[in-house]
């Protein structure tokens, strides 16, 4: 089975972003705080800042990624 989750390009993330996740429509977003899935709506939701970004389209509900400690903003 192929691993459908693409590598997140953290150097393209805003300094405040700690997570990246994809909605069911294929739209990716950066998140300041850990997002939680709203399966019935096909989206991720989180308090704090968020901003759209662009990646490939894997299964959306398995796409939340935490920023690695070694790639944290300065």
C-alpha positions, 0 to 999 in steps of 0.5 A: 500500500502506498503512503498517501501522506506527502511530506510537509514542507515546513520551511514554507510555513509561517513562523507561528504554524505548529501544525499542517492538515488537509480538509476533505476538499483537498485544501491544506492549512497551517495551524497555530494550535492542534486542529481537531477533525469535524468528520461530518463537515470534512474539515479541521478546526482549531483555535488560534491562527490558520492559513491556507497552503498547498500540497497533494491530496491524500486521505484528509482525515489522516493528514494532521502533522506536528512541526518537528522540534528541529524545524521550530521557528527561531 
